[in-house]
Amino acid sequence: MWKMLLYWKKRKNVCYTLPFLQLDVNKIMRSIHKVTQFFEIKLRPHPFLKEKSRSIWKKVIHQVKDTS
């Protein structure tokens, strides 16, 4: 989960630092999908893990929504 958080921070940084015309929208969308799928697939079958990681999950999802 921490790796996914770091992954997203790097992607978000790219979105905010590259000039607008150089942004690859498809790559951004794939990144958003990757992050959301990770949390849905990895956490759904583990209620305990899902509950304990809720704050991290919410933070990442909030950042994803802000970026998209």
mmJSON file of the N, C-alpha and C atoms, coordinates in Angstrom:
{"data_MODEL":{"atom_site":{
"group_PDB":["ATOM","ATOM","ATOM","ATOM","ATOM","ATOM","ATOM","ATOM","ATOM","ATOM","ATOM","ATOM","ATOM","ATOM","ATOM","ATOM","ATOM","ATOM","ATOM","ATOM","ATOM","ATOM","ATOM","ATOM","ATOM","ATOM","ATOM","ATOM","ATOM","ATOM","ATOM","ATOM","ATOM","ATOM","ATOM","ATOM","ATOM","ATOM","ATOM","ATOM","ATOM","ATOM","ATOM","ATOM","ATOM","ATOM","ATOM","ATOM","ATOM","ATOM","ATOM","ATOM","ATOM","ATOM","ATOM","ATOM","ATOM","ATOM","ATOM","ATOM","ATOM","ATOM","ATOM","ATOM","ATOM","ATOM","ATOM","ATOM","ATOM","ATOM","ATOM","ATOM","ATOM","ATOM","ATOM","ATOM","ATOM","ATOM","ATOM","ATOM","ATOM","ATOM","ATOM","ATOM","ATOM","ATOM","ATOM","ATOM","ATOM","ATOM","ATOM","ATOM","ATOM","ATOM","ATOM","ATOM","ATOM","ATOM","ATOM","ATOM","ATOM","ATOM","ATOM","ATOM","ATOM","ATOM","ATOM","ATOM","ATOM","ATOM","ATOM","ATOM","ATOM","ATOM","ATOM","ATOM","ATOM","ATOM","ATOM","ATOM","ATOM","ATOM","ATOM","ATOM","ATOM","ATOM","ATOM","ATOM","ATOM","ATOM","ATOM","ATOM","ATOM","ATOM","ATOM","ATOM","ATOM","ATOM","ATOM","ATOM","ATOM","ATOM","ATOM","ATOM","ATOM","ATOM","ATOM","ATOM","ATOM","ATOM","ATOM","ATOM","ATOM","ATOM","ATOM","ATOM","ATOM","ATOM","ATOM","ATOM","ATOM","ATOM","ATOM","ATOM","ATOM","ATOM","ATOM","ATOM","ATOM","ATOM","ATOM","ATOM","ATOM","ATOM","ATOM","ATOM","ATOM","ATOM","ATOM","ATOM","ATOM","ATOM","ATOM","ATOM","ATOM","ATOM","ATOM","ATOM","ATOM","ATOM","ATOM","ATOM","ATOM","ATOM","ATOM","ATOM","ATOM","ATOM","ATOM","ATOM","ATOM","ATOM","ATOM","ATOM"],
"id":[1,2,3,4,5,6,7,8,9,10,11,12,13,14,15,16,17,18,19,20,21,22,23,24,25,26,27,28,29,30,31,32,33,34,35,36,37,38,39,40,41,42,43,44,45,46,47,48,49,50,51,52,53,54,55,56,57,58,59,60,61,62,63,64,65,66,67,68,69,70,71,72,73,74,75,76,77,78,79,80,81,82,83,84,85,86,87,88,89,90,91,92,93,94,95,96,97,98,99,100,101,102,103,104,105,106,107,108,109,110,111,112,113,114,115,116,117,118,119,120,121,122,123,124,125,126,127,128,129,130,131,132,133,134,135,136,137,138,139,140,141,142,143,144,145,146,147,148,149,150,151,152,153,154,155,156,157,158,159,160,161,162,163,164,165,166,167,168,169,170,171,172,173,174,175,176,177,178,179,180,181,182,183,184,185,186,187,188,189,190,191,192,193,194,195,196,197,198,199,200,201,202,203,204],
"type_symbol":["N","C","C","N","C","C","N","C","C","N","C","C","N","C","C","N","C","C","N","C","C","N","C","C","N","C","C","N","C","C","N","C","C","N","C","C","N","C","C","N","C","C","N","C","C","N","C","C","N","C","C","N","C","C","N","C","C","N","C","C","N","C","C","N","C","C","N","C","C","N","C","C","N","C","C","N","C","C","N","C","C","N","C","C","N","C","C","N","C","C","N","C","C","N","C","C","N","C","C","N","C","C","N","C","C","N","C","C","N","C","C","N","C","C","N","C","C","N","C","C","N","C","C","N","C","C","N","C","C","N","C","C","N","C","C","N","C","C","N","C","C","N","C","C","N","C","C","N","C","C","N","C","C","N","C","C","N","C","C","N","C","C","N","C","C","N","C","C","N","C","C","N","C","C","N","C","C","N","C","C","N","C","C","N","C","C","N","C","C","N","C","C","N","C","C","N","C","C","N","C","C","N","C","C"],
"label_atom_id":["N","CA","C","N","CA","C","N","CA","C","N","CA","C","N","CA","C","N","CA","C","N","CA","C","N","CA","C","N","CA","C","N","CA","C","N","CA","C","N","CA","C","N","CA","C","N","CA","C","N","CA","C","N","CA","C","N","CA","C","N","CA","C","N","CA","C","N","CA","C","N","CA","C","N","CA","C","N","CA","C","N","CA","C","N","CA","C","N","CA","C","N","CA","C","N","CA","C","N","CA","C","N","CA","C","N","CA","C","N","CA","C","N","CA","C","N","CA","C","N","CA","C","N","CA","C","N","CA","C","N","CA","C","N","CA","C","N","CA","C","N","CA","C","N","CA","C","N","CA","C","N","CA","C","N","CA","C","N","CA","C","N","CA","C","N","CA","C","N","CA","C","N","CA","C","N","CA","C","N","CA","C","N","CA","C","N","CA","C","N","CA","C","N","CA","C","N","CA","C","N","CA","C","N","CA","C","N","CA","C","N","CA","C","N","CA","C","N","CA","C","N","CA","C","N","CA","C","N","CA","C","N","CA","C","N","CA","C"],
"label_alt_id":[null,null,null,null,null,null,null,null,null,null,null,null,null,null,null,null,null,null,null,null,null,null,null,null,null,null,null,null,null,null,null,null,null,null,null,null,null,null,null,null,null,null,null,null,null,null,null,null,null,null,null,null,null,null,null,null,null,null,null,null,null,null,null,null,null,null,null,null,null,null,null,null,null,null,null,null,null,null,null,null,null,null,null,null,null,null,null,null,null,null,null,null,null,null,null,null,null,null,null,null,null,null,null,null,null,null,null,null,null,null,null,null,null,null,null,null,null,null,null,null,null,null,null,null,null,null,null,null,null,null,null,null,null,null,null,null,null,null,null,null,null,null,null,null,null,null,null,null,null,null,null,null,null,null,null,null,null,null,null,null,null,null,null,null,null,null,null,null,null,null,null,null,null,null,null,null,null,null,null,null,null,null,null,null,null,null,null,null,null,null,null,null,null,null,null,null,null,null,null,null,null,null,null,null],
"label_comp_id":["MET","MET","MET","TRP","TRP","TRP","LYS","LYS","LYS","MET","MET","MET","LEU","LEU","LEU","LEU","LEU","LEU","TYR","TYR","TYR","TRP","TRP","TRP","LYS","LYS","LYS","LYS","LYS","LYS","ARG","ARG","ARG","LYS","LYS","LYS","ASN","ASN","ASN","VAL","VAL","VAL","CYS","CYS","CYS","TYR","TYR","TYR","THR","THR","THR","LEU","LEU","LEU","PRO","PRO","PRO","PHE","PHE","PHE","LEU","LEU","LEU","GLN","GLN","GLN","LEU","LEU","LEU","ASP","ASP","ASP","VAL","VAL","VAL","ASN","ASN","ASN","LYS","LYS","LYS","ILE","ILE","ILE","MET","MET","MET","ARG","ARG","ARG","SER","SER","SER","ILE","ILE","ILE","HIS","HIS","HIS","LYS","LYS","LYS","VAL","VAL","VAL","THR","THR","THR","GLN","GLN","GLN","PHE","PHE","PHE","PHE","PHE","PHE","GLU","GLU","GLU","ILE","ILE","ILE","LYS","LYS","LYS","LEU","LEU","LEU","ARG","ARG","ARG","PRO","PRO","PRO","HIS","HIS","HIS","PRO","PRO","PRO","PHE","PHE","PHE","LEU","LEU","LEU","LYS","LYS","LYS","GLU","GLU","GLU","LYS","LYS","LYS","SER","SER","SER","ARG","ARG","ARG","SER","SER","SER","ILE","ILE","ILE","TRP","TRP","TRP","LYS","LYS","LYS","LYS","LYS","LYS","VAL","VAL","VAL","ILE","ILE","ILE","HIS","HIS","HIS","GLN","GLN","GLN","VAL","VAL","VAL","LYS","LYS","LYS","ASP","ASP","ASP","THR","THR","THR","SER","SER","SER"],
"label_asym_id":["A","A","A","A","A","A","A","A","A","A","A","A","A","A","A","A","A","A","A","A","A","A","A","A","A","A","A","A","A","A","A","A","A","A","A","A","A","A","A","A","A","A","A","A","A","A","A","A","A","A","A","A","A","A","A","A","A","A","A","A","A","A","A","A","A","A","A","A","A","A","A","A","A","A","A","A","A","A","A","A","A","A","A","A","A","A","A","A","A","A","A","A","A","A","A","A","A","A","A","A","A","A","A","A","A","A","A","A","A","A","A","A","A","A","A","A","A","A","A","A","A","A","A","A","A","A","A","A","A","A","A","A","A","A","A","A","A","A","A","A","A","A","A","A","A","A","A","A","A","A","A","A","A","A","A","A","A","A","A","A","A","A","A","A","A","A","A","A","A","A","A","A","A","A","A","A","A","A","A","A","A","A","A","A","A","A","A","A","A","A","A","A","A","A","A","A","A","A","A","A","A","A","A","A"],
"label_entity_id":["1","1","1","1","1","1","1","1","1","1","1","1","1","1","1","1","1","1","1","1","1","1","1","1","1","1","1","1","1","1","1","1","1","1","1","1","1","1","1","1","1","1","1","1","1","1","1","1","1","1","1","1","1","1","1","1","1","1","1","1","1","1","1","1","1","1","1","1","1","1","1","1","1","1","1","1","1","1","1","1","1","1","1","1","1","1","1","1","1","1","1","1","1","1","1","1","1","1","1","1","1","1","1","1","1","1","1","1","1","1","1","1","1","1","1","1","1","1","1","1","1","1","1","1","1","1","1","1","1","1","1","1","1","1","1","1","1","1","1","1","1","1","1","1","1","1","1","1","1","1","1","1","1","1","1","1","1","1","1","1","1","1","1","1","1","1","1","1","1","1","1","1","1","1","1","1","1","1","1","1","1","1","1","1","1","1","1","1","1","1","1","1","1","1","1","1","1","1","1","1","1","1","1","1"],
"label_seq_id":[1,1,1,2,2,2,3,3,3,4,4,4,5,5,5,6,6,6,7,7,7,8,8,8,9,9,9,10,10,10,11,11,11,12,12,12,13,13,13,14,14,14,15,15,15,16,16,16,17,17,17,18,18,18,19,19,19,20,20,20,21,21,21,22,22,22,23,23,23,24,24,24,25,25,25,26,26,26,27,27,27,28,28,28,29,29,29,30,30,30,31,31,31,32,32,32,33,33,33,34,34,34,35,35,35,36,36,36,37,37,37,38,38,38,39,39,39,40,40,40,41,41,41,42,42,42,43,43,43,44,44,44,45,45,45,46,46,46,47,47,47,48,48,48,49,49,49,50,50,50,51,51,51,52,52,52,53,53,53,54,54,54,55,55,55,56,56,56,57,57,57,58,58,58,59,59,59,60,60,60,61,61,61,62,62,62,63,63,63,64,64,64,65,65,65,66,66,66,67,67,67,68,68,68],
"pdbx_PDB_ins_code":[null,null,null,null,null,null,null,null,null,null,null,null,null,null,null,null,null,null,null,null,null,null,null,null,null,null,null,null,null,null,null,null,null,null,null,null,null,null,null,null,null,null,null,null,null,null,null,null,null,null,null,null,null,null,null,null,null,null,null,null,null,null,null,null,null,null,null,null,null,null,null,null,null,null,null,null,null,null,null,null,null,null,null,null,null,null,null,null,null,null,null,null,null,null,null,null,null,null,null,null,null,null,null,null,null,null,null,null,null,null,null,null,null,null,null,null,null,null,null,null,null,null,null,null,null,null,null,null,null,null,null,null,null,null,null,null,null,null,null,null,null,null,null,null,null,null,null,null,null,null,null,null,null,null,null,null,null,null,null,null,null,null,null,null,null,null,null,null,null,null,null,null,null,null,null,null,null,null,null,null,null,null,null,null,null,null,null,null,null,null,null,null,null,null,null,null,null,null,null,null,null,null,null,null],
"Cartn_x":[0.813,0.0,0.869,1.947,2.843,3.489,3.779,4.346,3.35,2.092,1.067,0.944,1.052,1.005,2.177,3.359,4.527,4.377,3.848,3.589,2.686,1.605,0.671,1.291,2.075,2.721,3.628,4.341,5.203,4.364,3.283,2.411,1.776,1.342,0.727,1.736,2.948,3.99,4.234,4.228,4.393,3.25,2.041,0.877,1.007,1.566,1.653,2.902,3.895,5.134,5.317,4.729,4.853,3.974,4.426,3.551,2.279,1.204,-0.089,-0.099,0.492,0.467,1.32,2.159,3.0,2.405,1.319,0.686,0.123,0.33,-0.212,-1.48,-2.61,-3.881,-4.131,-3.773,-3.972,-3.143,-1.944,-1.086,-1.65,-2.151,-2.759,-3.976,-4.8,-5.997,-5.628,-4.602,-4.138,-3.649,-2.96,-2.468,-3.626,-4.61,-5.79,-6.482,-6.637,-7.281,-6.455,-5.161,-4.282,-4.422,-4.428,-4.527,-5.886,-6.947,-8.279,-8.509,-8.064,-8.204,-7.397,-6.214,-5.383,-6.136,-6.679,-7.37,-8.639,-9.345,-10.562,-10.26,-9.316,-9.013,-8.283,-7.311,-6.503,-7.219,-8.06,-8.675,-10.05,-10.748,-12.11,-12.18,-11.315,-11.443,-10.923,-10.34,-9.752,-10.361,-11.472,-12.162,-11.279,-10.486,-9.623,-8.609,-7.964,-6.987,-7.661,-8.834,-9.566,-9.87,-10.295,-10.611,-9.362,-8.28,-7.046,-6.365,-6.608,-5.953,-6.877,-8.028,-9.024,-8.477,-7.717,-7.223,-6.249,-5.393,-4.462,-5.24,-6.156,-6.972,-7.721,-8.341,-9.081,-8.163,-6.989,-6.048,-5.666,-5.335,-4.938,-6.104,-7.27,-8.439,-8.779,-8.666,-8.919,-7.923,-6.663,-5.649,-5.917,-6.343,-6.667,-7.801,-8.839,-9.987,-9.591,-8.727,-8.273,-7.478,-6.744,-5.893,-6.696,-7.717,-8.473,-9.467],
"Cartn_y":[-1.182,0.0,1.264,1.226,2.386,2.607,1.523,1.647,2.334,1.993,2.608,4.096,4.441,5.844,6.611,6.042,6.675,6.774,5.704,5.707,6.882,7.041,8.099,9.479,9.635,10.933,11.312,10.343,10.615,11.016,10.29,10.595,11.971,12.271,13.563,14.684,14.477,15.468,15.729,14.676,14.827,15.668,15.416,16.166,17.652,17.962,19.361,20.079,19.343,20.002,20.096,19.185,19.25,20.361,20.983,21.94,21.23,21.933,21.356,20.59,21.15,20.523,19.263,19.04,17.84,16.704,16.953,15.911,14.809,13.583,12.429,11.989,12.381,12.126,10.629,9.849,8.4,7.813,8.276,7.786,8.189,9.388,9.85,8.989,8.735,7.909,6.485,5.937,4.594,4.598,5.638,5.743,5.825,6.621,6.741,5.388,4.733,3.414,2.413,2.443,1.525,1.719,2.945,3.23,2.798,3.187,2.834,1.328,0.67,-0.785,-1.481,-0.983,-1.576,-1.603,-0.466,-0.41,-1.244,-1.252,-2.056,-3.553,-3.986,-5.415,-5.935,-5.194,-5.658,-5.577,-4.592,-4.383,-5.014,-5.21,-5.755,-7.088,-8.051,-9.34,-9.343,-8.251,-8.197,-7.06,-7.302,-6.227,-5.567,-6.372,-5.808,-4.843,-5.286,-4.444,-3.202,-3.392,-2.274,-1.223,-1.673,-0.749,-0.023,-0.739,-0.151,0.782,0.582,1.401,2.489,2.63,3.574,5.001,5.468,6.849,7.036,6.055,6.131,6.065,5.133,4.96,6.246,6.86,8.098,9.21,9.291,10.33,10.16,8.942,8.689,8.942,8.433,8.621,10.107,10.836,12.279,12.959,12.571,13.129,12.755,11.53,11.088,11.937,12.136,12.927,14.374,14.918,16.298,16.441,15.42,15.476,15.263,14.428,14.115,15.177],
"Cartn_z":[0.0,0.0,0.0,0.75,0.767,-0.596,-1.278,-2.62,-3.557,-3.396,-4.233,-3.909,-2.66,-2.274,-2.887,-2.837,-3.452,-4.971,-5.565,-7.006,-7.367,-6.606,-6.919,-6.715,-5.669,-5.43,-6.596,-7.136,-8.289,-9.5,-9.739,-10.883,-10.726,-9.529,-9.266,-9.5,-9.064,-9.258,-10.747,-11.541,-12.993,-13.555,-13.093,-13.579,-13.275,-12.137,-11.712,-12.218,-12.689,-13.091,-14.603,-15.34,-16.794,-17.369,-18.432,-19.117,-19.608,-19.593,-19.918,-21.239,-22.254,-23.581,-23.662,-22.694,-22.689,-21.86,-21.204,-20.393,-21.281,-20.858,-21.56,-20.817,-21.336,-20.67,-20.505,-21.485,-21.38,-20.248,-20.109,-19.029,-17.666,-17.579,-16.329,-15.996,-16.982,-16.759,-16.356,-16.978,-16.586,-15.141,-14.754,-13.377,-12.389,-12.709,-11.849,-11.721,-12.848,-12.841,-12.02,-12.187,-11.456,-9.946,-9.515,-8.085,-7.53,-8.194,-7.685,-7.714,-8.767,-8.853,-7.756,-7.501,-6.461,-5.135,-4.761,-3.476,-3.47,-4.555,-4.604,-4.56,-5.342,-5.442,-4.212,-3.736,-2.613,-1.274,-1.101,0.207,0.374,-0.693,-0.599,0.146,-0.154,0.532,1.975,2.429,3.767,4.582,5.22,5.956,7.024,7.723,8.76,8.153,7.09,6.406,5.825,5.286,4.709,5.78,6.926,8.015,8.515,8.675,9.195,8.203,6.948,5.924,5.363,5.957,5.447,5.314,6.271,6.199,5.03,4.8,3.667,2.364,2.311,1.117,0.781,1.773,1.535,1.04,1.602,1.183,-0.291,-0.668,-2.053,-3.004,-2.687,-3.549,-3.674,-2.578,-2.625,-3.571,-3.511,-4.402,-5.852,-6.068,-7.433,-7.99,-7.202,-7.662,-7.913,-7.066,-7.263,-8.542,-8.898,-10.082,-11.363,-11.285,-12.5,-12.86],
"occupancy":[1.0,1.0,1.0,1.0,1.0,1.0,1.0,1.0,1.0,1.0,1.0,1.0,1.0,1.0,1.0,1.0,1.0,1.0,1.0,1.0,1.0,1.0,1.0,1.0,1.0,1.0,1.0,1.0,1.0,1.0,1.0,1.0,1.0,1.0,1.0,1.0,1.0,1.0,1.0,1.0,1.0,1.0,1.0,1.0,1.0,1.0,1.0,1.0,1.0,1.0,1.0,1.0,1.0,1.0,1.0,1.0,1.0,1.0,1.0,1.0,1.0,1.0,1.0,1.0,1.0,1.0,1.0,1.0,1.0,1.0,1.0,1.0,1.0,1.0,1.0,1.0,1.0,1.0,1.0,1.0,1.0,1.0,1.0,1.0,1.0,1.0,1.0,1.0,1.0,1.0,1.0,1.0,1.0,1.0,1.0,1.0,1.0,1.0,1.0,1.0,1.0,1.0,1.0,1.0,1.0,1.0,1.0,1.0,1.0,1.0,1.0,1.0,1.0,1.0,1.0,1.0,1.0,1.0,1.0,1.0,1.0,1.0,1.0,1.0,1.0,1.0,1.0,1.0,1.0,1.0,1.0,1.0,1.0,1.0,1.0,1.0,1.0,1.0,1.0,1.0,1.0,1.0,1.0,1.0,1.0,1.0,1.0,1.0,1.0,1.0,1.0,1.0,1.0,1.0,1.0,1.0,1.0,1.0,1.0,1.0,1.0,1.0,1.0,1.0,1.0,1.0,1.0,1.0,1.0,1.0,1.0,1.0,1.0,1.0,1.0,1.0,1.0,1.0,1.0,1.0,1.0,1.0,1.0,1.0,1.0,1.0,1.0,1.0,1.0,1.0,1.0,1.0,1.0,1.0,1.0,1.0,1.0,1.0,1.0,1.0,1.0,1.0,1.0,1.0],
"B_iso_or_equiv":[0.0,0.0,0.0,0.0,0.0,0.0,0.0,0.0,0.0,0.0,0.0,0.0,0.0,0.0,0.0,0.0,0.0,0.0,0.0,0.0,0.0,0.0,0.0,0.0,0.0,0.0,0.0,0.0,0.0,0.0,0.0,0.0,0.0,0.0,0.0,0.0,0.0,0.0,0.0,0.0,0.0,0.0,0.0,0.0,0.0,0.0,0.0,0.0,0.0,0.0,0.0,0.0,0.0,0.0,0.0,0.0,0.0,0.0,0.0,0.0,0.0,0.0,0.0,0.0,0.0,0.0,0.0,0.0,0.0,0.0,0.0,0.0,0.0,0.0,0.0,0.0,0.0,0.0,0.0,0.0,0.0,0.0,0.0,0.0,0.0,0.0,0.0,0.0,0.0,0.0,0.0,0.0,0.0,0.0,0.0,0.0,0.0,0.0,0.0,0.0,0.0,0.0,0.0,0.0,0.0,0.0,0.0,0.0,0.0,0.0,0.0,0.0,0.0,0.0,0.0,0.0,0.0,0.0,0.0,0.0,0.0,0.0,0.0,0.0,0.0,0.0,0.0,0.0,0.0,0.0,0.0,0.0,0.0,0.0,0.0,0.0,0.0,0.0,0.0,0.0,0.0,0.0,0.0,0.0,0.0,0.0,0.0,0.0,0.0,0.0,0.0,0.0,0.0,0.0,0.0,0.0,0.0,0.0,0.0,0.0,0.0,0.0,0.0,0.0,0.0,0.0,0.0,0.0,0.0,0.0,0.0,0.0,0.0,0.0,0.0,0.0,0.0,0.0,0.0,0.0,0.0,0.0,0.0,0.0,0.0,0.0,0.0,0.0,0.0,0.0,0.0,0.0,0.0,0.0,0.0,0.0,0.0,0.0,0.0,0.0,0.0,0.0,0.0,0.0],
"pdbx_formal_charge":[null,null,null,null,null,null,null,null,null,null,null,null,null,null,null,null,null,null,null,null,null,null,null,null,null,null,null,null,null,null,null,null,null,null,null,null,null,null,null,null,null,null,null,null,null,null,null,null,null,null,null,null,null,null,null,null,null,null,null,null,null,null,null,null,null,null,null,null,null,null,null,null,null,null,null,null,null,null,null,null,null,null,null,null,null,null,null,null,null,null,null,null,null,null,null,null,null,null,null,null,null,null,null,null,null,null,null,null,null,null,null,null,null,null,null,null,null,null,null,null,null,null,null,null,null,null,null,null,null,null,null,null,null,null,null,null,null,null,null,null,null,null,null,null,null,null,null,null,null,null,null,null,null,null,null,null,null,null,null,null,null,null,null,null,null,null,null,null,null,null,null,null,null,null,null,null,null,null,null,null,null,null,null,null,null,null,null,null,null,null,null,null,null,null,null,null,null,null,null,null,null,null,null,null],
"auth_seq_id":[1,1,1,2,2,2,3,3,3,4,4,4,5,5,5,6,6,6,7,7,7,8,8,8,9,9,9,10,10,10,11,11,11,12,12,12,13,13,13,14,14,14,15,15,15,16,16,16,17,17,17,18,18,18,19,19,19,20,20,20,21,21,21,22,22,22,23,23,23,24,24,24,25,25,25,26,26,26,27,27,27,28,28,28,29,29,29,30,30,30,31,31,31,32,32,32,33,33,33,34,34,34,35,35,35,36,36,36,37,37,37,38,38,38,39,39,39,40,40,40,41,41,41,42,42,42,43,43,43,44,44,44,45,45,45,46,46,46,47,47,47,48,48,48,49,49,49,50,50,50,51,51,51,52,52,52,53,53,53,54,54,54,55,55,55,56,56,56,57,57,57,58,58,58,59,59,59,60,60,60,61,61,61,62,62,62,63,63,63,64,64,64,65,65,65,66,66,66,67,67,67,68,68,68],
"auth_comp_id":["MET","MET","MET","TRP","TRP","TRP","LYS","LYS","LYS","MET","MET","MET","LEU","LEU","LEU","LEU","LEU","LEU","TYR","TYR","TYR","TRP","TRP","TRP","LYS","LYS","LYS","LYS","LYS","LYS","ARG","ARG","ARG","LYS","LYS","LYS","ASN","ASN","ASN","VAL","VAL","VAL","CYS","CYS","CYS","TYR","TYR","TYR","THR","THR","THR","LEU","LEU","LEU","PRO","PRO","PRO","PHE","PHE","PHE","LEU","LEU","LEU","GLN","GLN","GLN","LEU","LEU","LEU","ASP","ASP","ASP","VAL","VAL","VAL","ASN","ASN","ASN","LYS","LYS","LYS","ILE","ILE","ILE","MET","MET","MET","ARG","ARG","ARG","SER","SER","SER","ILE","ILE","ILE","HIS","HIS","HIS","LYS","LYS","LYS","VAL","VAL","VAL","THR","THR","THR","GLN","GLN","GLN","PHE","PHE","PHE","PHE","PHE","PHE","GLU","GLU","GLU","ILE","ILE","ILE","LYS","LYS","LYS","LEU","LEU","LEU","ARG","ARG","ARG","PRO","PRO","PRO","HIS","HIS","HIS","PRO","PRO","PRO","PHE","PHE","PHE","LEU","LEU","LEU","LYS","LYS","LYS","GLU","GLU","GLU","LYS","LYS","LYS","SER","SER","SER","ARG","ARG","ARG","SER","SER","SER","ILE","ILE","ILE","TRP","TRP","TRP","LYS","LYS","LYS","LYS","LYS","LYS","VAL","VAL","VAL","ILE","ILE","ILE","HIS","HIS","HIS","GLN","GLN","GLN","VAL","VAL","VAL","LYS","LYS","LYS","ASP","ASP","ASP","THR","THR","THR","SER","SER","SER"],
"auth_asym_id":["A","A","A","A","A","A","A","A","A","A","A","A","A","A","A","A","A","A","A","A","A","A","A","A","A","A","A","A","A","A","A","A","A","A","A","A","A","A","A","A","A","A","A","A","A","A","A","A","A","A","A","A","A","A","A","A","A","A","A","A","A","A","A","A","A","A","A","A","A","A","A","A","A","A","A","A","A","A","A","A","A","A","A","A","A","A","A","A","A","A","A","A","A","A","A","A","A","A","A","A","A","A","A","A","A","A","A","A","A","A","A","A","A","A","A","A","A","A","A","A","A","A","A","A","A","A","A","A","A","A","A","A","A","A","A","A","A","A","A","A","A","A","A","A","A","A","A","A","A","A","A","A","A","A","A","A","A","A","A","A","A","A","A","A","A","A","A","A","A","A","A","A","A","A","A","A","A","A","A","A","A","A","A","A","A","A","A","A","A","A","A","A","A","A","A","A","A","A","A","A","A","A","A","A"],
"auth_atom_id":["N","CA","C","N","CA","C","N","CA","C","N","CA","C","N","CA","C","N","CA","C","N","CA","C","N","CA","C","N","CA","C","N","CA","C","N","CA","C","N","CA","C","N","CA","C","N","CA","C","N","CA","C","N","CA","C","N","CA","C","N","CA","C","N","CA","C","N","CA","C","N","CA","C","N","CA","C","N","CA","C","N","CA","C","N","CA","C","N","CA","C","N","CA","C","N","CA","C","N","CA","C","N","CA","C","N","CA","C","N","CA","C","N","CA","C","N","CA","C","N","CA","C","N","CA","C","N","CA","C","N","CA","C","N","CA","C","N","CA","C","N","CA","C","N","CA","C","N","CA","C","N","CA","C","N","CA","C","N","CA","C","N","CA","C","N","CA","C","N","CA","C","N","CA","C","N","CA","C","N","CA","C","N","CA","C","N","CA","C","N","CA","C","N","CA","C","N","CA","C","N","CA","C","N","CA","C","N","CA","C","N","CA","C","N","CA","C","N","CA","C","N","CA","C","N","CA","C","N","CA","C","N","CA","C","N","CA","C"],
"pdbx_PDB_model_num":[1,1,1,1,1,1,1,1,1,1,1,1,1,1,1,1,1,1,1,1,1,1,1,1,1,1,1,1,1,1,1,1,1,1,1,1,1,1,1,1,1,1,1,1,1,1,1,1,1,1,1,1,1,1,1,1,1,1,1,1,1,1,1,1,1,1,1,1,1,1,1,1,1,1,1,1,1,1,1,1,1,1,1,1,1,1,1,1,1,1,1,1,1,1,1,1,1,1,1,1,1,1,1,1,1,1,1,1,1,1,1,1,1,1,1,1,1,1,1,1,1,1,1,1,1,1,1,1,1,1,1,1,1,1,1,1,1,1,1,1,1,1,1,1,1,1,1,1,1,1,1,1,1,1,1,1,1,1,1,1,1,1,1,1,1,1,1,1,1,1,1,1,1,1,1,1,1,1,1,1,1,1,1,1,1,1,1,1,1,1,1,1,1,1,1,1,1,1,1,1,1,1,1,1]
}}}
